[in-house]
Amino acid sequence: MATKQNLTIQLDRDVIRKARILAAMRDTSVSRLVAAELERLVGDADAYEVARRSAERFLDKGFRLGGTRVSRDELHER
């Protein structure tokens, strides 16, 4: 298990009040609520980066759509 470390943030009083209410409604703490959201955000960013790299590799390979290959000059003959 990864070692946990404290993080201090500053928020508007109204945001803190609403976060406490939300945490109570979800039967958790504000700390756990914030930690879960940050973990989700980091996970989403990691997943996006993996998908971006995969798409770049796919695009670098190019597409084979079938048919016969035609040279540029053949395409532009009139």
Secondary structure in CASP SS format (residue, H / E / C, confidence):
PFRMAT SS
TARGET T0000
AUTHOR 0000-0000-0000
METHOD secondary structure of the structure
MODEL  1
M C 1.00
A C 1.00
T C 1.00
K C 1.00
Q C 1.00
N C 1.00
L C 1.00
T C 1.00
I C 1.00
Q C 1.00
L C 1.00
D C 1.00
R H 1.00
D H 1.00
V H 1.00
I H 1.00
R H 1.00
K H 1.00
A H 1.00
R H 1.00
I H 1.00
L H 1.00
A H 1.00
A H 1.00
M H 1.00
R C 1.00
D C 1.00
T C 1.00
S C 1.00
V H 1.00
S H 1.00
R H 1.00
L H 1.00
V H 1.00
A H 1.00
A H 1.00
E H 1.00
L H 1.00
E H 1.00
R H 1.00
L H 1.00
V H 1.00
G H 1.00
D H 1.00
A H 1.00
D H 1.00
A H 1.00
Y H 1.00
E H 1.00
V H 1.00
A H 1.00
R H 1.00
R H 1.00
S H 1.00
A H 1.00
E H 1.00
R H 1.00
F H 1.00
L H 1.00
D H 1.00
K H 1.00
G C 1.00
F C 1.00
R C 1.00
L C 1.00
G C 1.00
G C 1.00
T C 1.00
R C 1.00
V C 1.00
S C 1.00
R H 1.00
D H 1.00
E H 1.00
L H 1.00
H C 1.00
E C 1.00
R C 1.00
END
